[in-house]
Amino acid sequence: MTKSELIDAIAADAEIERAQAAAALESFTKHVGDTLAGGGKISLIGFGTFSIAERNAREGRNPQTGAKIQISAKKVTRFKAGNALDSKVNG
């Protein structure tokens, strides 16, 4: 599903204008991004939890040459599905 298709689905389900659905989705993504950038986490009961984790620096290999390379540490976004979502996906 694309962002445009999601906006259409939200508008249809909530019986609102497409522009209102787009604004709601933009607000949601902005607040999730801002919260995660600030080091927080978002928990939506039944859906899942968005959080940030630290990935340590490590040594890797260039797949073309086999040469060793250093991969720097970074923050990564994590999502853990809640029970309701997990049950829906896995039956």
DSSP file (Angstrom, degrees, kcal/mol; ACC not computed):
  #  RESIDUE AA STRUCTURE BP1 BP2  ACC     N-H-->O    O-->H-N    N-H-->O    O-->H-N    TCO  KAPPA ALPHA  PHI   PSI    X-CA   Y-CA   Z-CA
    1    1 A M              0   0    0      0, 0.0     2,-0.1     0, 0.0     3,-0.0   0.000 360.0 360.0 360.0 133.5    0.0    0.0    0.0
    2    2 A T     >  -     0   0    0      1,-0.1     4,-2.3     4,-0.0     5,-0.2  -0.417 360.0-104.7 -88.7 169.6    1.3    3.4   -0.9
    3    3 A K  H  > S+     0   0    0      1,-0.2     4,-2.5     2,-0.2     5,-0.2   0.908 122.9  51.9 -60.2 -42.0    0.9    6.6    1.1
    4    4 A S  H  > S+     0   0    0      1,-0.2     4,-2.2     2,-0.2    -1,-0.2   0.902 109.7  48.4 -62.6 -42.2   -1.7    7.8   -1.3
    5    5 A E  H  > S+     0   0    0      2,-0.2     4,-2.3     1,-0.2    -1,-0.2   0.880 110.7  51.6 -65.5 -37.9   -3.7    4.6   -1.0
    6    6 A L  H  X S+     0   0    0     -4,-2.3     4,-2.6     2,-0.2    -2,-0.2   0.914 108.7  50.6 -65.0 -42.6   -3.4    4.8    2.8
    7    7 A I  H  X S+     0   0    0     -4,-2.5     4,-2.5     1,-0.2    -2,-0.2   0.921 110.7  49.4 -60.4 -44.3   -4.8    8.3    2.8
    8    8 A D  H  X S+     0   0    0     -4,-2.2     4,-2.3     1,-0.2    -1,-0.2   0.907 111.7  48.9 -60.8 -42.1   -7.7    7.2    0.6
    9    9 A A  H  X S+     0   0    0     -4,-2.3     4,-2.7     2,-0.2     5,-0.2   0.905 111.7  48.2 -65.9 -42.1   -8.4    4.3    2.9
   10   10 A I  H  X S+     0   0    0     -4,-2.6     4,-2.6     2,-0.2     5,-0.2   0.922 111.7  50.3 -63.3 -44.3   -8.3    6.6    6.0
   11   11 A A  H  X>S+     0   0    0     -4,-2.5     5,-1.9    -5,-0.2     4,-0.7   0.910 113.6  45.4 -60.9 -43.0  -10.6    9.1    4.3
   12   12 A A  H  <5S+     0   0    0     -4,-2.3     3,-0.4     3,-0.2    -2,-0.2   0.932 115.2  46.0 -67.4 -46.1  -13.1    6.4    3.4
   13   13 A D  H  <5S+     0   0    0     -4,-2.7    -2,-0.2     1,-0.2    -1,-0.2   0.896 120.5  38.2 -64.5 -41.4  -13.1    4.7    6.8
   14   14 A A  H  <5S-     0   0    0     -4,-2.6    -1,-0.2    -5,-0.2    -2,-0.2   0.496 104.3-128.7 -89.1  -3.9  -13.4    7.9    8.8
   15   15 A E  T  <5 +     0   0    0     -4,-0.7     2,-0.3    -3,-0.4    -3,-0.2   0.939  64.7 128.6  52.6  51.8  -15.8    9.5    6.3
   16   16 A I      < -     0   0    0     -5,-1.9    -1,-0.2    -6,-0.2    -2,-0.1  -0.806  66.6 -79.1-126.6 169.3  -13.7   12.6    6.0
   17   17 A E     >  -     0   0    0     -2,-0.3     4,-2.0     1,-0.1     3,-0.2  -0.337  38.5-118.7 -67.1 151.4  -12.2   14.6    3.2
   18   18 A R  H  > S+     0   0    0      1,-0.2     4,-2.5     2,-0.2     5,-0.2   0.880 115.1  55.9 -58.7 -39.3   -9.0   13.3    1.6
   19   19 A A  H  > S+     0   0    0      1,-0.2     4,-2.2     2,-0.2    -1,-0.2   0.871 106.8  49.7 -62.5 -37.6   -7.2   16.5    2.6
   20   20 A Q  H  > S+     0   0    0     -3,-0.2     4,-2.3     2,-0.2    -1,-0.2   0.899 110.9  49.3 -68.3 -39.9   -8.2   15.9    6.3
   21   21 A A  H  X S+     0   0    0     -4,-2.0     4,-2.4     2,-0.2    -2,-0.2   0.901 110.9  50.3 -64.9 -40.5   -6.9   12.3    6.1
   22   22 A A  H  X S+     0   0    0     -4,-2.5     4,-2.5     1,-0.2    -2,-0.2   0.912 110.6  49.5 -63.4 -42.8   -3.6   13.5    4.6
   23   23 A A  H  X S+     0   0    0     -4,-2.2     4,-2.3     2,-0.2    -2,-0.2   0.896 110.9  50.1 -63.8 -40.2   -3.2   16.1    7.3
   24   24 A A  H  X S+     0   0    0     -4,-2.3     4,-2.3     2,-0.2    -2,-0.2   0.916 112.1  46.9 -64.5 -43.5   -3.9   13.5   10.0
   25   25 A L  H  X S+     0   0    0     -4,-2.4     4,-2.6     2,-0.2     5,-0.2   0.909 112.0  50.4 -65.6 -41.9   -1.3   11.1    8.5
   26   26 A E  H  X S+     0   0    0     -4,-2.5     4,-2.3     1,-0.2    -2,-0.2   0.904 110.8  49.8 -61.6 -41.6    1.2   13.9    8.2
   27   27 A S  H  X S+     0   0    0     -4,-2.3     4,-2.5     2,-0.2     5,-0.2   0.919 110.9  49.8 -63.0 -44.2    0.7   14.8   11.9
   28   28 A F  H  X S+     0   0    0     -4,-2.3     4,-2.4     1,-0.2     5,-0.2   0.951 113.2  44.6 -59.5 -51.3    1.1   11.2   13.0
   29   29 A T  H  X S+     0   0    0     -4,-2.6     4,-2.3     1,-0.2    -1,-0.2   0.866 113.0  52.3 -65.3 -35.4    4.3   10.7   11.1
   30   30 A K  H  X S+     0   0    0     -4,-2.3     4,-2.9    -5,-0.2    -1,-0.2   0.940 111.9  44.8 -63.8 -47.1    5.7   14.1   12.3
   31   31 A H  H  X S+     0   0    0     -4,-2.5     4,-2.3     2,-0.2    -2,-0.2   0.860 112.7  50.7 -69.9 -35.1    5.0   13.3   15.9
   32   32 A V  H  X S+     0   0    0     -4,-2.4     4,-2.5    -5,-0.2     5,-0.2   0.951 114.0  45.5 -63.7 -47.7    6.4    9.8   15.7
   33   33 A G  H  X S+     0   0    0     -4,-2.3     4,-2.6    -5,-0.2    -2,-0.2   0.918 113.9  48.3 -61.3 -45.3    9.6   11.1   14.1
   34   34 A D  H  X S+     0   0    0     -4,-2.9     4,-1.5     2,-0.2    -1,-0.2   0.906 112.8  48.4 -63.1 -41.9    9.9   14.0   16.6
   35   35 A T  H  <>S+     0   0    0     -4,-2.3     5,-2.5    -5,-0.2    -2,-0.2   0.924 114.3  45.1 -64.9 -44.8    9.4   11.7   19.6
   36   36 A L  H ><5S+     0   0    0     -4,-2.5     3,-1.7     1,-0.2    -2,-0.2   0.892 110.3  54.3 -67.3 -39.1   11.9    9.1   18.3
   37   37 A A  H 3<5S+     0   0    0     -4,-2.6    -1,-0.2     1,-0.3    -2,-0.2   0.827 106.1  54.1 -63.1 -30.6   14.5   11.8   17.4
   38   38 A G  T 3<5S-     0   0    0     -4,-1.5    -1,-0.3    -5,-0.2    -2,-0.2   0.404 125.2-103.4 -83.2   2.5   14.2   13.1   21.0
   39   39 A G  T < 5S+     0   0    0     -3,-1.7    -3,-0.2     1,-0.2    13,-0.2   0.493  82.0 122.6  91.4   3.9   15.0    9.6   22.4
   40   40 A G      < -     0   0    0     -5,-2.5     2,-0.3    -6,-0.2    -1,-0.2  -0.155  51.4-131.6 -87.0-175.0   11.4    8.7   23.3
   41   41 A K        -     0   0    0     10,-0.1     2,-0.5    -3,-0.1    10,-0.2  -0.965   5.4-138.3-137.7 157.6    9.2    5.8   22.3
   42   42 A I  E     -A   50   0A   0      8,-2.1     8,-2.6    -2,-0.3     2,-0.5  -0.970  15.3-169.3-118.8 123.4    5.7    5.5   21.1
   43   43 A S  E     -A   49   0A   0     -2,-0.5     2,-0.6     6,-0.2     6,-0.2  -0.963   5.7-176.2-115.9 120.2    3.4    2.6   22.3
   44   44 A L  E >>  -A   48   0A   0      4,-3.0     3,-2.3    -2,-0.5     4,-2.2  -0.919  31.9-126.4-114.3 101.9    0.1    2.0   20.6
   45   45 A I  T 34 S+     0   0    0     -2,-0.6    37,-0.0     1,-0.3    -2,-0.0  -0.194  92.2   9.7 -53.7 129.4   -1.6   -0.7   22.6
   46   46 A G  T 34 S+     0   0    0      1,-0.1    39,-1.4    35,-0.0    -1,-0.3   0.090 128.7  59.4  87.8 -22.9   -2.7   -3.6   20.2
   47   47 A F  T <4 S-     0   0    0     -3,-2.3    35,-2.7     1,-0.3     2,-0.3   0.865 104.2 -97.1-101.2 -58.9   -0.7   -2.2   17.3
   48   48 A G  E  <  -AB  44  81A   0     -4,-2.2    -4,-3.0    33,-0.3     2,-0.4  -0.965  26.0 -83.9 162.2-176.4    2.9   -2.0   18.4
   49   49 A T  E     -AB  43  80A   0     31,-2.3    31,-2.3    -2,-0.3     2,-0.4  -0.986  22.5-156.2-128.1 127.8    5.8    0.0   19.8
   50   50 A F  E     +AB  42  79A   0     -8,-2.6    -8,-2.1    -2,-0.4     2,-0.3  -0.862  30.2 155.2 -96.8 134.4    8.2    2.3   17.9
   51   51 A S  E     - B   0  78A   0     27,-2.3    27,-3.3    -2,-0.4     2,-0.4  -0.928  38.6-115.1-150.0 173.9   11.6    2.8   19.6
   52   52 A I  E     - B   0  77A   0     -2,-0.3     2,-0.3    25,-0.2    25,-0.2  -0.930  27.2-173.7-115.6 139.4   15.3    3.7   19.0
   53   53 A A  E     - B   0  76A   0     23,-2.5    23,-2.9    -2,-0.4     2,-0.5  -0.948  24.0-120.6-129.6 152.8   18.2    1.3   19.6
   54   54 A E  E     - B   0  75A   0     -2,-0.3     2,-0.5    21,-0.2    21,-0.2  -0.799  19.1-155.8 -92.3 130.3   21.9    1.9   19.4
   55   55 A R  E     - B   0  74A   0     19,-3.3    19,-1.9    -2,-0.5     3,-0.1  -0.940  21.0-129.0-104.9 124.5   23.8   -0.3   16.9
   56   56 A N        -     0   0    0     -2,-0.5     2,-0.1    17,-0.2    15,-0.0  -0.247  27.8 -95.0 -69.1 157.0   27.5   -0.6   17.9
   57   57 A A        +     0   0    0     16,-0.1     2,-0.3    13,-0.0    15,-0.2  -0.425  55.3 172.7 -65.6 147.5   30.4    0.0   15.5
   58   58 A R  E     -C   71   0B   0     13,-2.5    13,-3.3    -2,-0.1     2,-0.5  -0.955  34.3-102.5-152.7 170.0   31.6   -3.1   13.8
   59   59 A E  E     +C   70   0B   0     -2,-0.3    11,-0.2    11,-0.2     2,-0.2  -0.844  41.3 171.1-100.5 134.4   33.8   -4.5   11.2
   60   60 A G  E     -C   69   0B   0      9,-3.2     9,-2.5    -2,-0.5     2,-0.4  -0.652  26.2-116.1-127.2-174.5   32.3   -5.6    7.8
   61   61 A R  E     -C   68   0B   0      7,-0.3     7,-0.2    -2,-0.2     6,-0.1  -0.988  21.5-119.3-130.7 140.4   33.5   -6.7    4.4
   62   62 A N     >  -     0   0    0      5,-2.9     4,-3.1    -2,-0.4     5,-0.2  -0.667  24.7-146.5 -71.4 120.2   33.1   -5.1    1.0
   63   63 A P  T  4 S+     0   0    0      0, 0.0    -1,-0.2     0, 0.0     0, 0.0   0.763  93.5  49.0 -66.2 -23.5   31.2   -7.8   -0.9
   64   64 A Q  T  4 S+     0   0    0      1,-0.1    -2,-0.0     3,-0.1    -3,-0.0   0.888 129.2  16.9 -81.6 -39.8   33.0   -6.9   -4.2
   65   65 A T  T  4 S-     0   0    0      2,-0.1     3,-0.1    -3,-0.0    -1,-0.1   0.646  90.0-129.9-108.3 -18.4   36.6   -6.9   -3.0
   66   66 A G     <  +     0   0    0     -4,-3.1     2,-0.1     1,-0.3    -2,-0.0   0.469  56.3 148.9  80.3   1.0   36.4   -8.7    0.3
   67   67 A A        -     0   0    0     -5,-0.2    -5,-2.9    -6,-0.1    -1,-0.3  -0.388  52.7-108.6 -69.9 145.2   38.3   -5.9    2.0
   68   68 A K  E     -C   61   0B   0     -7,-0.2     2,-0.3    -3,-0.1    -7,-0.3  -0.507  39.8-175.4 -72.9 140.3   37.6   -5.2    5.6
   69   69 A I  E     -C   60   0B   0     -9,-2.5    -9,-3.2    -2,-0.2     2,-0.5  -0.966  25.0-121.2-134.8 153.3   35.7   -1.9    6.3
   70   70 A Q  E     -C   59   0B   0     -2,-0.3     2,-0.6   -11,-0.2   -11,-0.2  -0.834  19.9-158.2 -94.4 128.3   34.7   -0.2    9.5
   71   71 A I  E     -C   58   0B   0    -13,-3.3   -13,-2.5    -2,-0.5    -2,-0.0  -0.937  21.1-132.5-105.7 120.3   30.9    0.4   10.0
   72   72 A S        -     0   0    0     -2,-0.6     2,-0.0   -15,-0.2   -17,-0.0  -0.263  23.5 -95.6 -75.6 159.8   30.3    3.2   12.4
   73   73 A A        +     0   0    0    -16,-0.1     2,-0.3   -19,-0.0   -17,-0.2  -0.345  51.9 165.6 -67.4 150.8   27.8    3.1   15.3
   74   74 A K  E     -B   55   0A   0    -19,-1.9   -19,-3.3    -2,-0.0     2,-0.4  -0.987  38.2-102.0-160.1 165.8   24.4    4.5   14.7
   75   75 A K  E     -B   54   0A   0     -2,-0.3     2,-0.4   -21,-0.2   -21,-0.2  -0.748  36.2-164.5 -91.0 141.3   20.9    4.8   16.0
   76   76 A V  E     -B   53   0A   0    -23,-2.9   -23,-2.5    -2,-0.4     2,-0.4  -0.959  19.4-120.3-127.9 147.5   18.2    2.6   14.3
   77   77 A T  E     -B   52   0A   0     -2,-0.4     2,-0.3   -25,-0.2   -25,-0.2  -0.685  30.6-165.3 -85.0 135.2   14.5    2.7   14.5
   78   78 A R  E     -B   51   0A   0    -27,-3.3   -27,-2.3    -2,-0.4     2,-0.4  -0.907  10.2-167.3-120.7 150.0   12.8   -0.4   15.8
   79   79 A F  E     -B   50   0A   0     -2,-0.3     2,-0.5   -29,-0.2   -29,-0.2  -0.983   0.5-169.6-135.8 125.7    9.1   -1.5   15.6
   80   80 A K  E     -B   49   0A   0    -31,-2.3   -31,-2.3    -2,-0.4     2,-0.1  -0.969  25.5-127.9-115.0 119.2    7.7   -4.4   17.7
   81   81 A A  E     -B   48   0A   0     -2,-0.5   -33,-0.3   -33,-0.2   -34,-0.1  -0.354  21.1-125.3 -66.0 141.2    4.3   -5.5   16.7
   82   82 A G     >  -     0   0    0    -35,-2.7     4,-2.8   -38,-0.1     5,-0.2  -0.284  31.1 -97.4 -77.6 171.0    1.6   -5.7   19.4
   83   83 A N  H  > S+     0   0    0      1,-0.2     4,-2.6     2,-0.2     5,-0.2   0.884 121.6  50.8 -59.8 -42.9   -0.4   -8.9   20.1
   84   84 A A  H  > S+     0   0    0      2,-0.2     4,-1.9     1,-0.2    -1,-0.2   0.924 114.9  42.7 -64.8 -43.9   -3.4   -7.8   18.1
   85   85 A L  H  > S+     0   0    0    -39,-1.4     4,-2.3     2,-0.2     5,-0.2   0.919 114.3  51.1 -66.9 -43.2   -1.3   -6.9   15.0
   86   86 A D  H  X S+     0   0    0     -4,-2.8     4,-2.8     1,-0.2    -2,-0.2   0.908 110.8  48.8 -60.9 -42.7    0.8  -10.0   15.4
   87   87 A S  H  X S+     0   0    0     -4,-2.6     4,-1.1    -5,-0.2    -1,-0.2   0.887 110.6  50.9 -65.0 -38.9   -2.3  -12.2   15.6
   88   88 A K  H  < S+     0   0    0     -4,-1.9    -2,-0.2    -5,-0.2    -1,-0.2   0.897 115.9  41.2 -65.0 -40.7   -3.8  -10.6   12.5
   89   89 A V  H  < S+     0   0    0     -4,-2.3    -2,-0.2     1,-0.2    -1,-0.2   0.894 123.4  37.1 -74.8 -41.0   -0.7  -11.1   10.5
   90   90 A N  H  <        0   0    0     -4,-2.8    -2,-0.2    -5,-0.2    -1,-0.2   0.381 360.0 360.0 -97.9   3.9    0.1  -14.6   11.7
   91   91 A G     <        0   0    0     -4,-1.1    -3,-0.2    -5,-0.2    -4,-0.1   0.464 360.0 360.0  78.0 360.0   -3.5  -15.9   11.9
